[in-house]
């Protein structure tokens, strides 16, 4: 990379998984690369994840999906929200392209806001997509129900087509909206087993089986979390407070006791949660089983699900089973097996490609 390299990284605010994987890439870039992040994710998130200088500008150029809860998407509200944002596209493209020129940005990366690409094109800056899905594919089934939004979907496809290149993370959708694309493999954070330290920090019994709970920041109402007390061979822990949580659920503090989150994953025997790329890739990379909640109306879910099932590394449950905590036989089955980690991480391949395009 040139000495004056300056990357503008557009990160969707849809979920923390996009931020986590983007931060893994940013942390691995040379320290002389200037980084400006455009995202509606909170500043506190980037302060916790990034270990290098950067600038964060809070700016929305996509909306992801409007969630009813961790399982269900409000499809119409999602399309309405993006349509309202897209109505400002000319001003957004003009203003942000001028800002990128003023900052002397040399490369734009997006995960996975479509408007980032016409912004980069107007500024005459190469633009790279790094993702395992795109909003065109996610929104397409929604538009089948609400066909009046077909022109909006076509606009999203046109925007993505302006990317210089797409690096497709595995497992990935087909990504046909990107004329230039290549698959780079699984991107995940490395974690280290720290059971003794975690046990001391959280008051957990290291002799029991550990279950890391992650339902997502949208939550799921009506789960009988008090029944966890009946799982006498297990200890549970997670970053989210649970209603009526018993004494064998241990809340990870906001500062994570100075322990990287991937180390909590590495130290667990099984993960219970909502499938997203970050969870699946990390469990593939660390060789961890997942008891996962069925999701609706999100096409990425099926490929994430298959990535686990083909390795016999996960079991799907529905929301009723989770709400009733009818999960003990599945935990017993998953913790009785060993899972071979994915050995190749796509991170270095991504960094090498960025270095080739940003020169």
RAKAWO-V541999 format. One record per pair of residues at least 6 apart in sequence whose C-alpha atoms are under 8 Angstrom apart, sorted by the first residue. I is the first residue (numbers start at 1). J is the second residue. D is the distance in whole Angstrom. If there is no record, write none. Layout:
i-><I/I>
j-><J/J>
d-><D/D>
This chain:
i-><1/1/1/1/1/2/2/3/3/4/4/4/5/5/5/5/5/5/5/5/6/6/6/6/6/6/6/6/7/7/7/7/7/7/7/7/7/8/8/8/8/8/8/8/8/8/9/9/9/9/9/9/9/9/10/10/10/10/10/10/10/10/10/10/11/11/11/11/11/11/11/11/11/11/11/11/12/12/12/12/12/12/12/12/12/12/12/12/12/13/13/13/13/13/13/13/13/14/14/14/16/17/17/17/17/18/18/19/20/20/21/21/21/21/22/23/23/23/24/24/24/25/25/25/26/26/27/27/27/28/28/29/31/31/34/34/35/35/35/36/36/36/36/37/37/37/37/38/38/38/38/38/39/39/39/39/39/40/40/40/41/43/61/61/61/61/61/62/62/62/62/62/63/63/63/64/64/65/65/65/65/66/66/66/66/66/67/67/67/68/68/69/69/69/70/70/70/70/70/70/70/70/71/71/71/71/71/72/72/72/73/73/73/75/76/76/79/79/79/83/89/92/93/93/93/93/94/94/96/97/97/97/97/98/100/101/105/106/106/106/107/107/107/107/107/108/108/108/108/108/108/109/109/109/109/109/110/110/110/110/110/110/111/111/111/112/112/112/112/112/112/113/114/114/114/114/115/115/115/116/117/117/117/117/117/118/118/120/120/121/121/126/126/126/126/127/127/127/128/128/128/128/128/129/129/129/129/130/130/130/130/131/131/131/131/131/132/132/132/132/132/132/132/133/133/133/133/133/134/135/136/136/136/136/137/137/138/138/138/139/140/141/143/143/143/157/158/160/160/161/161/161/162/163/163/164/165/165/165/165/165/166/166/166/166/167/167/167/167/167/168/168/168/168/168/168/169/169/169/169/169/169/170/170/170/170/170/171/171/171/171/171/172/172/173/173/175/184/184/184/185/185/185/186/186/186/186/186/187/187/187/187/187/188/188/188/188/188/188/188/189/189/189/190/190/190/190/190/191/191/191/191/191/191/191/191/192/192/192/192/193/193/193/193/194/194/194/194/195/195/196/198/198/199/199/201/202/202/202/203/204/204/204/205/208/208/208/209/209/209/209/209/209/210/210/210/210/210/210/210/210/211/211/211/211/211/211/211/211/211/212/212/212/212/212/212/212/212/212/212/213/213/213/213/213/213/213/214/214/214/214/214/214/214/215/215/215/216/216/217/222/223/223/223/223/223/224/224/224/224/225/225/225/225/225/225/225/226/226/226/226/227/227/228/228/228/228/228/228/229/229/229/231/234/235/235/235/236/236/236/237/237/237/237/238/238/238/238/239/239/239/239/240/240/241/262/265/265/265/265/265/266/266/268/269/269/269/270/270/270/270/270/270/270/271/271/271/271/271/272/272/272/272/273/273/273/273/274/274/274/274/275/275/275/275/275/275/276/276/277/280/280/283/283/283/284/284/284/285/285/285/285/286/286/287/287/287/287/287/288/288/288/289/289/289/289/289/290/290/290/290/290/291/291/291/291/291/291/291/292/292/292/292/293/293/293/293/293/294/294/294/294/295/305/308/309/313/313/314/315/321>
j-><33/355/356/358/359/358/359/32/33/32/33/34/32/33/34/105/106/107/358/359/33/34/35/36/104/105/106/107/33/34/35/36/105/106/107/108/109/35/36/37/38/100/105/107/108/109/35/36/37/38/108/109/110/111/37/38/39/108/109/110/111/112/113/116/18/19/22/37/38/39/40/41/110/111/112/113/18/19/39/40/41/60/61/62/63/64/111/112/113/19/39/40/41/60/62/63/64/63/64/65/41/276/277/278/279/111/278/41/49/278/187/188/189/278/111/46/49/50/188/189/347/347/350/351/35/50/50/51/52/347/351/351/52/53/53/54/53/54/55/54/55/56/57/54/55/56/57/56/57/58/59/60/56/57/58/59/60/58/59/60/58/56/85/92/113/115/116/82/85/113/114/115/78/81/82/78/135/73/74/75/78/73/74/75/77/78/73/74/218/74/218/218/219/220/215/216/217/218/219/220/274/295/220/293/294/295/296/295/296/297/296/297/298/142/142/146/139/142/149/152/115/119/115/118/119/122/119/122/119/119/120/122/123/123/123/123/125/125/126/358/125/126/127/128/358/116/120/125/126/127/128/116/127/128/129/130/116/117/127/128/129/130/129/130/131/129/130/131/133/134/135/135/135/156/159/160/156/159/160/127/127/159/160/162/163/159/162/126/127/127/162/163/164/357/358/163/164/165/163/164/165/166/167/163/165/166/167/166/167/168/169/166/167/168/169/172/168/169/170/171/172/173/277/168/172/173/175/300/175/156/153/156/157/177/175/299/298/299/300/153/153/297/149/150/153/177/177/177/178/177/178/179/178/178/180/180/178/179/180/181/182/178/180/181/182/181/182/183/184/350/175/181/182/183/184/185/183/184/185/186/187/346/183/184/185/186/187/185/186/303/304/307/300/303/300/303/181/346/349/350/344/345/346/281/285/344/345/346/281/282/345/346/347/278/281/282/285/345/346/347/262/282/285/262/263/282/285/286/260/261/262/263/264/265/266/286/262/263/266/267/263/264/266/267/263/264/266/267/206/267/206/204/264/205/206/257/250/251/252/250/235/248/250/235/233/234/235/233/234/235/268/269/335/234/235/236/237/267/268/269/270/234/235/236/237/268/269/270/271/272/236/237/238/264/265/268/269/270/271/272/236/237/238/239/271/272/273/238/239/240/271/272/273/274/272/273/274/273/274/240/323/243/322/323/324/325/244/323/324/325/242/243/244/245/246/323/325/243/244/245/246/246/325/236/245/246/248/249/325/246/247/248/328/248/248/249/250/248/249/250/249/250/251/252/249/250/251/252/251/252/253/254/251/252/251/282/271/282/283/286/288/286/288/288/288/289/335/288/289/290/291/331/334/335/288/289/290/291/292/290/291/292/293/290/291/292/293/292/293/294/295/292/293/295/301/304/305/301/304/304/304/308/289/290/341/308/341/342/341/342/343/345/341/342/338/339/340/341/342/313/339/341/313/314/334/335/339/308/313/314/315/334/314/315/316/317/330/331/334/314/315/316/317/316/317/318/319/322/316/317/318/319/301/314/314/315/334/339/334/330/327>
d-><8/5/7/6/5/7/6/7/7/8/7/8/8/5/6/7/6/8/7/8/6/4/6/8/7/5/5/7/7/6/5/6/6/6/5/6/7/6/5/6/7/8/6/6/5/6/7/6/5/6/6/5/6/8/6/5/6/8/6/5/6/7/7/7/7/6/7/7/6/5/8/8/6/5/6/7/7/8/6/7/8/8/8/6/7/7/6/6/6/8/6/5/5/8/8/7/7/6/5/7/8/7/6/5/8/7/8/8/7/7/7/7/8/7/7/8/6/6/8/7/8/7/8/7/8/8/6/6/7/8/7/7/7/8/8/7/7/5/6/6/5/6/7/7/6/5/6/6/5/6/6/8/7/7/5/5/6/5/6/6/8/7/7/8/6/6/8/7/7/6/7/7/7/7/6/7/7/7/8/8/5/6/6/7/6/5/4/6/7/6/8/5/6/6/7/6/7/5/5/6/7/8/8/8/7/5/6/7/6/7/7/7/8/6/7/7/8/8/7/7/8/8/7/7/5/7/7/8/6/5/6/6/5/7/7/6/8/6/7/7/6/5/6/8/6/8/6/7/6/5/6/8/6/5/6/7/6/8/8/6/5/6/6/6/6/7/7/6/8/6/8/8/8/6/6/5/8/6/8/8/6/6/6/6/5/6/6/7/6/8/7/8/6/8/8/5/5/7/6/6/5/6/7/7/6/4/6/6/5/6/7/8/7/5/6/8/5/5/6/7/4/6/8/8/6/6/7/7/7/8/6/6/6/8/8/7/6/6/7/7/7/8/6/6/8/6/8/6/6/6/5/6/8/7/8/7/7/8/5/5/8/6/6/4/6/6/5/6/6/8/8/7/6/5/6/7/6/6/5/6/7/8/7/7/5/5/8/8/7/7/7/7/8/7/7/7/8/6/7/7/8/7/5/6/8/7/6/5/6/8/5/5/6/7/5/5/6/7/8/8/6/6/8/6/8/8/7/7/8/8/4/4/8/7/5/7/7/5/6/7/6/7/5/5/6/7/8/6/6/6/7/7/8/6/6/7/6/7/7/8/7/8/7/7/6/5/6/6/5/6/8/6/8/6/5/6/8/8/5/5/7/7/6/5/6/6/6/5/6/7/6/5/6/8/7/6/8/7/5/6/7/6/5/8/6/5/6/6/7/7/7/6/5/7/7/5/5/7/6/8/6/8/7/4/6/7/8/6/6/7/7/7/6/5/7/8/7/8/5/5/5/8/7/8/8/7/7/8/8/6/7/6/7/8/5/6/8/6/5/6/5/4/6/7/8/7/5/6/6/5/7/7/7/8/6/8/8/8/8/8/8/6/7/8/7/7/6/6/5/6/7/7/7/7/7/6/5/6/8/6/5/6/8/7/7/5/6/6/5/8/8/6/7/8/7/7/8/7/7/7/7/8/7/8/8/8/6/6/5/5/7/8/5/7/8/5/5/4/7/7/6/8/5/5/6/8/7/8/7/5/7/8/6/5/6/7/7/7/8/7/6/5/6/6/5/6/7/8/6/6/5/7/7/8/5/7/8/7/7/7/7>
